[in-house]
Amino acid sequence: MRLAAIDIGTNSIHMIVVNVMADLSFEVIDQEKAMVRLGAGGLDGRMLTTEAMTAGLQALSKFRRLAESHGVEKILATATSAVREARNGGDFLRRIVSTTGISARVISGIEEARLIHLAAMYGVDVGSARAVVIDIGGGSVEITYGSATSIQLAQSFKLGAIRLTERFVRTDPLSRRDEQKLVKHIEGEIRKHCSAIARAGFDRVIGTSGTILSIGVVATAEARGTPPAEIRNLRVPSKQIRGVRKRMVNMELSERLDVAGLDPRRADLVVAGAVLLDTILSNLGASDITLCDLALREGIILDYIRSHKGQIAQADRIPDIRRRSMLALAERCNYQASHARQVVRLALAIFDQTRTVHGLTDHAREWLEFAATMHDIGTLISYPRHHLHSYYLIKNGDLRGFDPEEIEIVALIARYHRRGAPKKSHEEYAGLSPSNRRAIRVLAAILRVAESLDRSHAQTISGIEVRDRDADVQLIVQTSDDAELEIWATERHLEPFAEVLGKPIRLEVGAPPAKPVKRARTTRARAPSPA
């Protein structure tokens, strides 16, 4: 199974595309990011700017195309503090859906902290140790405390790099007075939480996010003389972090742009970020910090995997995303699997034996299989008019791998498996092409017969044979038990199929192979009139 996770952050929008393994681990097969500064000017209840939203929508549109090129089954997207706090955050989310088709959910600071902790514990092997996880974003900082299996303390603070830069970094280099104000503000927010963690005791501090990774790379480059080739699980002494802080505070922007290991796009935010990280480490009394390049987006993936183990296991058994998505919807609607399988078997047998008459393709055969599987899911709502409820559920069931017209076709085939026949007065049906309307008429007629042949839901029909003769079509069914109800129901639903074939249908019931042959019972469906 392939998934994509998008983190719509205050500073950057990140996406990873992963392949989920059978053991519920995952490998990243592609990733992308765009630093759109969505939160610039949009924090503390202000409005997201038009420029930032436009840049965000452009990035998300590209991400959507990239994810689809990898054949992902689901795009999981979350938005954090910038969207959470902005007055027009809801409008932006609606624009994301209408422009890109991506449905993003806003998560709370505590939920963000939980997902980040989950990712850090996946990326860094802490064993049974107790760990602190720090993530510095553009709008907030998350600090959690716990083990690989649980979180004891979690808090999100409105102390992100963009937020602090806009509020406190008024000069370049940063003045001593503003630095003191910045430290005082940070400590006023985090002191109580960090003190509680320090008293509880911890074995390791882990840092995630672009700001912390950038500072760690700069610190290591300064100590070694060259940037590190690998940052995952790299331990950086707290005193080196303090050294970076002092350098950044005393540099002008033009000088920071040339610092080895520092992403130039973070040069204006690194001052507040370095002061923030150093102050947190100091309040914790931490001797070093371990860098982890897994963060919120990986946490989103891990959380989805943990809550969808059944679907992921099914993905290994059923590689076809369309078929798997269809079965998932049917299962959510508590379908009767044995009845559905019997109807599918009979419907496909009829389809295959009448190909020379209807001339439909294997693609249409799939539509019939899908509609036959889901034809009764509307009983979840109520049995009366369940064919209409089935149509609604299929249309709105989040089927993946289908284009919208295919979903419409499958839903209509299921709708017409009983009662009314397709009519041009039905808006959805009339809006399709003539070839697709014909396919629906043929497939719905076949489905009616197949469904009738399991009217008792007892699977008494063991075989079916269609013989095209000069004057009529002979439909011979083999039974394994009493099939009186099936014969009665089928007699009532042969006419639409007879119209498709252009001949009357002669229904004959054969005896079970192990029993003496009984006299065949027959019935006829009227052939269509010349008109």
CORQUI-V164026 format. One record per pair of residues at least 12 apart in sequence whose ideal C-beta (glycine too) atoms are under 7 Angstrom apart, sorted by the first residue. I is the first residue (numbers start at 1). GAP is how many residues later the second one is. D is the distance in Angstrom with one decimal. If there is no record, write none. Layout:
i = {I I}
gap = {GAP GAP}
d = {D D}
//
This chain:
i = {1 1 1 1 2 2 2 2 2 2 2 3 3 3 3 3 3 3 3 4 4 4 4 4 5 5 5 5 6 6 6 6 6 7 7 7 8 8 8 8 8 8 9 9 9 10 10 10 10 10 10 10 10 10 10 11 11 11 11 11 11 11 12 12 12 12 12 13 13 13 13 13 13 14 14 15 15 15 15 16 16 16 16 17 17 17 17 17 17 18 20 20 22 24 24 24 26 26 29 30 30 32 32 34 35 36 36 36 36 37 38 38 38 39 39 39 39 39 40 40 42 42 43 43 43 43 43 44 45 45 46 46 47 47 47 48 48 48 48 48 53 53 57 57 57 57 60 60 60 61 61 64 64 64 73 73 75 76 76 77 77 77 78 78 78 78 79 79 79 80 80 80 80 80 81 81 81 81 82 82 83 84 89 109 109 109 110 110 112 112 112 113 113 113 113 113 114 114 115 115 115 115 116 116 116 116 116 116 116 116 117 117 117 117 117 118 118 118 119 119 119 119 119 119 119 120 120 120 120 120 121 122 122 122 123 123 123 123 124 124 124 124 126 126 128 129 129 130 130 130 130 130 131 131 131 131 132 132 132 132 132 132 133 133 134 134 134 134 135 135 135 136 136 136 136 136 136 136 136 137 137 138 138 138 139 139 139 139 140 140 140 140 140 141 141 141 141 142 143 143 143 143 145 145 145 153 153 155 157 157 159 159 159 161 161 161 161 162 164 164 164 165 165 165 168 168 168 169 169 172 172 173 173 173 173 174 174 179 179 182 182 183 183 186 186 187 187 190 190 191 194 194 194 197 198 198 204 205 205 205 205 205 206 206 207 207 207 207 208 208 208 209 210 211 211 211 212 212 213 213 213 214 214 214 214 215 215 215 215 215 215 216 216 216 216 217 217 218 218 218 218 219 219 219 219 219 220 220 221 221 222 223 227 227 231 231 232 232 232 233 234 235 235 236 236 236 237 237 238 238 238 238 238 241 241 241 241 242 244 245 245 245 248 248 248 249 249 253 253 256 311 321 321 322 322 325 325 325 326 326 326 326 329 329 329 330 330 330 333 333 333 334 335 335 335 336 336 338 339 339 340 340 342 342 343 343 343 343 343 344 344 344 346 346 346 346 346 347 347 347 347 347 348 348 348 349 350 350 350 350 350 351 351 351 353 354 354 357 358 358 360 360 364 364 367 367 367 367 368 368 368 368 370 371 371 371 371 371 372 372 374 374 374 375 375 375 375 375 376 377 377 378 378 387 387 387 387 387 388 390 390 391 391 391 391 394 394 394 394 395 395 408 409 409 409 412 412 412 413 413 413 413 416 416 417 417 417 417 418 421 422 422 422 422 441 442 445 445 445 446 448 448 448 449 449 449 449 452 452 452 452 453 453 453 454 455 455 455 456 456 458 460 460 460 460 460 460 461 461 461 461 462 462 462 463 464 472 472 472 472 473 473 473 473 474 474 475 475 475 475 476 476 477 477 478 479 479 480 483 487 487 490 491 491 494 494 495 495 498 498 498 498 499 502 503 504 504 504 504 505 506 506 507 507 508 508 509}
gap = {19 72 311 314 15 16 17 68 69 70 71 15 17 69 70 71 73 298 301 13 63 68 71 72 71 292 295 296 57 69 71 96 291 71 289 290 69 70 71 72 75 96 71 128 129 28 29 70 71 72 127 128 129 150 152 24 26 28 126 127 150 151 21 22 23 24 198 20 21 23 43 46 47 19 283 16 17 48 282 12 15 281 282 12 13 14 50 53 55 283 285 292 294 281 285 288 275 279 41 36 40 31 34 25 230 16 19 20 23 15 14 18 44 42 43 99 100 123 12 122 40 44 38 39 42 96 120 41 40 42 40 41 39 40 41 34 38 40 41 44 39 42 38 39 42 43 36 40 42 38 39 36 37 38 248 327 27 224 228 25 26 27 26 27 29 222 14 25 27 27 32 57 59 60 56 58 59 79 56 57 23 22 17 31 33 47 44 46 30 44 184 29 31 41 42 43 37 40 181 184 185 188 17 19 26 28 92 179 180 183 16 27 29 34 37 181 184 185 89 175 176 177 179 180 183 13 86 88 172 174 27 172 176 180 109 169 170 171 82 109 166 168 22 78 19 74 75 16 17 71 72 73 71 72 73 75 13 65 70 73 74 152 73 75 71 73 78 146 73 74 160 24 25 73 75 76 137 140 141 23 72 22 23 24 19 21 23 24 16 17 18 19 20 16 18 19 135 14 12 47 50 137 52 55 57 43 44 38 32 33 27 30 117 50 108 111 112 107 18 108 112 103 104 107 13 14 104 102 103 80 81 76 77 78 79 75 97 70 96 90 93 92 96 90 93 92 96 90 93 92 86 89 90 87 86 87 86 76 79 81 84 85 84 86 82 83 84 85 84 86 87 86 56 55 58 62 65 79 18 78 80 48 49 52 56 26 29 55 58 59 62 15 18 20 75 14 44 26 41 43 44 17 21 22 24 25 14 16 39 40 21 17 33 34 60 62 59 60 61 57 57 53 55 52 53 55 50 51 43 48 49 50 51 36 37 40 48 36 30 29 30 33 22 23 26 22 26 14 15 14 17 79 80 79 80 74 75 76 44 47 48 73 45 68 70 43 44 47 44 47 60 46 39 41 42 40 121 121 115 118 32 33 112 117 29 32 107 108 111 25 28 29 104 107 108 115 118 21 25 99 100 103 17 20 21 115 96 99 100 114 116 14 17 95 113 112 147 144 84 142 79 82 75 79 42 43 46 76 45 75 78 79 40 39 42 43 72 76 75 78 16 20 40 15 39 42 72 76 14 13 16 12 15 27 28 30 31 32 27 24 25 20 21 23 24 13 16 17 20 12 16 20 27 30 31 16 17 28 27 30 31 34 24 28 27 30 31 34 30 75 15 18 19 22 59 58 51 52 55 51 45 48 49 41 44 45 48 34 37 38 41 24 33 37 32 30 31 34 29 30 23 19 20 21 22 23 26 16 18 22 25 16 17 18 15 13 31 32 33 34 28 30 32 33 32 34 30 31 32 33 32 34 32 33 32 30 33 32 26 22 34 17 16 32 13 31 30 31 27 28 29 30 29 26 24 20 21 22 23 20 16 18 15 16 12 14 12}
d = {4.5 5.8 5.5 3.9 6.6 6.9 5.5 5.8 5.8 4.6 6.1 5.5 6.3 5.8 6.6 5.5 6.5 6.0 6.5 4.9 3.9 4.6 4.6 6.9 4.8 4.3 4.2 4.9 6.1 6.6 4.1 7.0 7.0 6.2 4.6 4.5 6.4 6.7 4.1 6.9 6.3 5.9 5.5 5.6 6.0 6.0 3.4 6.4 5.3 4.0 5.6 3.0 3.6 5.7 5.7 6.3 6.2 6.7 6.6 3.2 6.8 5.8 5.3 6.6 4.7 7.0 6.5 6.7 5.0 5.9 6.2 5.1 6.7 4.6 5.3 6.5 5.2 4.6 7.0 5.2 4.5 5.0 6.8 5.4 4.2 6.9 5.8 4.9 6.1 5.6 6.1 5.7 5.3 5.4 6.7 6.6 5.9 7.0 6.5 6.7 6.1 6.1 6.1 3.7 5.2 6.0 4.1 5.0 5.8 6.1 4.9 5.3 4.6 6.8 3.5 5.0 5.0 5.1 6.1 6.3 5.4 4.4 7.0 6.6 5.6 5.6 5.2 6.4 5.9 6.0 6.6 6.9 6.1 5.4 5.1 6.8 4.5 5.5 6.8 5.6 5.4 6.8 6.4 6.7 5.1 6.8 6.0 4.8 5.8 6.5 5.0 4.9 6.5 5.8 5.4 5.5 5.6 5.1 5.8 5.2 6.9 3.8 6.4 5.8 4.9 6.0 6.8 5.1 4.9 6.6 5.6 6.5 6.6 6.9 6.9 3.1 4.6 6.6 6.9 5.4 5.7 5.2 6.9 5.8 6.8 2.6 5.8 6.0 5.8 6.1 6.3 3.9 5.1 4.3 6.7 5.3 6.3 6.1 5.6 3.2 6.0 5.9 6.1 4.6 5.4 7.0 6.0 5.8 5.4 5.5 4.9 4.2 6.3 5.4 6.8 4.5 5.1 6.2 6.9 4.3 5.7 6.9 4.0 3.8 6.3 4.4 4.7 5.7 5.1 6.5 4.6 6.2 6.6 5.7 6.9 4.5 7.0 3.7 5.3 6.0 5.8 5.2 5.5 5.9 6.8 3.8 5.8 7.0 5.9 6.8 4.8 5.4 6.2 6.5 4.6 5.7 5.3 5.9 5.0 4.6 7.0 6.4 4.9 6.8 6.7 5.1 6.6 5.9 4.7 4.6 6.1 6.8 6.1 5.2 4.3 5.5 5.9 6.1 6.4 4.9 5.9 4.6 5.6 4.0 6.9 3.9 6.3 5.5 5.2 6.2 5.7 6.6 4.9 5.1 4.5 6.3 6.6 4.9 5.6 6.9 6.2 6.9 4.7 6.7 6.5 6.3 6.2 4.9 4.9 6.0 6.0 5.9 6.1 5.2 4.3 5.3 4.3 6.4 6.4 3.9 6.3 6.8 5.4 4.4 5.9 4.2 6.6 5.7 5.5 5.4 5.4 6.4 5.3 6.0 5.8 5.0 5.4 5.9 6.5 6.7 5.5 6.5 5.6 5.8 4.8 6.3 6.6 6.2 6.0 6.0 6.7 3.9 5.1 6.2 5.7 5.4 6.1 7.0 6.5 4.4 4.8 6.8 4.9 5.1 4.6 6.9 5.8 6.7 4.9 6.6 4.2 5.5 6.8 6.9 6.9 4.1 6.0 7.0 6.0 5.7 6.4 5.8 5.6 5.3 6.5 6.3 5.4 6.8 6.3 5.5 5.8 6.6 6.5 4.6 4.6 6.2 4.0 5.2 5.9 4.6 5.2 5.2 3.9 5.7 6.7 4.8 6.6 6.1 4.6 4.0 6.6 5.7 5.9 4.1 4.9 6.1 6.9 6.8 5.4 6.1 4.6 5.0 5.2 6.1 5.5 6.5 6.9 4.9 4.7 5.6 5.8 5.7 6.7 5.9 5.3 6.1 6.8 5.2 5.4 4.1 5.8 4.4 5.3 4.9 4.7 6.0 6.9 6.0 6.1 6.4 6.3 5.6 4.1 3.9 6.1 5.0 4.3 5.9 5.1 6.0 6.4 6.4 6.6 4.2 6.3 5.7 5.3 5.8 3.8 4.4 6.1 5.8 7.0 6.2 5.2 6.7 6.3 6.4 5.8 4.5 6.9 5.0 4.6 4.7 4.8 6.8 4.9 5.3 5.7 5.6 4.4 5.8 4.0 5.3 7.0 6.4 5.8 5.6 4.6 5.4 5.6 3.7 6.7 6.7 6.3 5.1 5.0 6.3 6.3 6.6 6.2 5.7 5.7 5.7 4.0 5.8 6.8 5.6 4.8 6.4 5.9 6.2 5.0 6.4 5.6 5.4 6.2 6.1 6.8 4.7 6.4 6.7 4.8 4.9 3.7 4.5 6.7 6.1 5.7 6.5 6.4 5.7 5.7 5.9 4.5 4.7 6.3 6.4 6.6 5.2 5.3 3.5 6.1 6.9 5.3 5.9 5.1 6.4 6.3 4.5 6.5 4.7 6.8 6.1 3.9 6.6 5.9 4.0 5.9 6.2 4.8 6.2 5.9 7.0 6.2 6.4 5.8 5.2 5.7 4.9 5.1 6.1 7.0 3.7 6.3 4.6 5.7 5.4 6.8 5.9 6.8 5.6 5.4 6.5 6.8 5.2 4.0 4.3 4.9 6.5 4.4 6.0 6.9 6.2 6.0 6.6 5.2 6.7 4.0 4.2 4.7 6.5 5.2 5.6 6.7 5.0 5.2 3.8 4.6 6.4 6.9 5.4 5.7 4.5 6.8 4.4 6.1 5.3 6.1 6.3 6.1 4.9 6.6 4.4 3.8 5.2 5.2 4.6 6.6 5.0 5.3 5.1 5.0 6.9 5.0 6.2 5.4 6.8 5.0 6.9 4.8 5.8 5.6 6.9 5.0 6.3 6.1 5.5 6.7 6.0 6.8 6.3 6.7 4.8 6.8 3.6 4.9 6.3 4.2 6.8 6.0 6.9 4.5 6.6 5.8 5.2 5.7 6.4 4.5 4.7 5.6 6.1 6.3 5.0 4.5 5.7 5.1}
//
